[in-house]
Amino acid sequence: MISDGLVYVSLAQLMGLEFKARDLSFLARQPQASILAGNHASRLRGRGLNFDELRRYQPGDDLRHLDWRASLRTGKPVVRTFTEERDRPALILVDQRMSMFFGSQRSFKSAVAAELGALAAWMVFNAGDRVGGLVFNDQRIDNVAPLRSRSRIQALCSHIVQHNHQLNAANPDTEGEDQLDKVLQRCLALAGHDHLICIISDFAGAGERTLQLMRQLAAHNDVIAMQVYDPLALNLPKNGRLLITQGQLQVELAVEQRSVHQPLGDFLGGRLKDVATLLRRSQVPLMMFSTARDAQEQLRAELGKRAGGRR
């Protein structure tokens, strides 16, 4: 299997992204155009000791942060939280399901997701935080517990590469099953509170249960959604033929025919819009990444670094 970085990734490729992630940060002060600016800025708690808010005590909270006056006033234990926690854990969720094994321009969605997962891991590591994650395909979920070490990033990237290399056009497509929800449920069990959670996926099969789980995760954690999409969903070619594969089944469509072009374009574009709308309903910051462009350049733009003139 040839790891060209566009269809299949390599461990060396993902580990080599450390340098490209050095001047990127989820926690830096974001320019106005950034997805993390405005209302979402206060939700990225980061690291440090700045007071944030009072909230109900949860099992595992540091008892030293109990606010006795507020607790006596409300009759229930209340703790003081801070905008920046020291050495907080991060979970990077990387989707390598069959729905990701597609690309009409430049890269496959699965390869873009793999790169984004590695970039996010290096960003967390460079911020001094612990890195872990969940890598999943249609049948399996691999868990890497958060730890601040290069070997832990290598372990996470190794799982990403392993799942990535198992993707094959002959594999059955099981989209529509609830694997994404199972991953979010597993993440919910692992991340009680004060985690940074990056979900990198095309969010195929997302529904109301997905929305509910993301809201639960975001209630006590910083959650960022990174939706990977193919530009074909936004701009279907007006002529030529399009080969669609689903497992062993292959269908060639004449897209110049209006009876084919309009329904297919409406389906692909509508599906992408529906998922994006659902994600926005979750109140989780949403970044969108195209398979037609370099992952690191898009991440830099989404974080607003271009506005500051840095390259």
Helices and strands as residue ranges (DSSP letters): H 11-15, G 16-21, G 38-43, E 51-56, G 63-65, H 68-74, E 78-82, E 89-95, G 98-100, H 109-126, E 130-136, E 141-147, H 150-165, H 179-190, E 196-201, H 208-220, E 222-229, G 231-233, E 241-246, E 249-254, H 258-281, E 286-290, H 295-302, G 305-308
